[in-house]
């Protein structure tokens, strides 16, 4: 199973400041598009988990974090490295769309 970290209130500084890239999924339980994106996110985590960290932020549980990161709609995927936002994807995205972003910003080859 993929290693996806479910962010708690005290975890963010560690996640944000890591030197390895992290793809963060801002989501909510009630969000239909978020549930549609979840299998894609899990598949990406399984394929890229050795090179990129994967984390999920429930915006209902951590609204201040979503607000701090400027998340206005969900699902939103944010790719971070050393606390810097490299790219943001809003809405349902395909595996290929997200994989291409990961490749572009991390030099990790696209894996299908």
C-alpha positions, 0 to 999 in steps of 0.5 A, a space after each residue: 500500500 502507498 505511504 500517504 501521510 495524513 497531516 495533523 495539526 503539528 505535522 505541517 512544519 516537518 512536511 513543509 520544510 523537508 528537502 524531498 518534494 512533497 505532493 499535498 492533496 487538499 481535500 474533504 470527506 464530503 467532496 465528490 471530486 476529491 473522492 474521484 481523485 483519491 485513487 489517482 493520488 494513491 496510484 501516484 504514491 505507489 509509483 513515486 513514493 521512493 522519490 516524492 512524499 505524499 500527504 493529504 490535508 483535510 480542509 475541514 480539520 485544518 482550515 487554517 492550513 488550507 487558508 495559509 496555503 491559499 486553497 480556495 477550492 478542492 481538490 487542490 494538489 500542491 507540489 512543494 520542495 523546501 517549503 516552496 510551492 513548485 506547482 498547483 493543480 486544481 480539480 480532478 486531474 488524470 494520472 498522466 497530468 500529475 505525473 508530468 508535473 512530478 517529472 517536470 519539477 523533480 527529474 523523476 521519470 514518468 512511470 505508467 
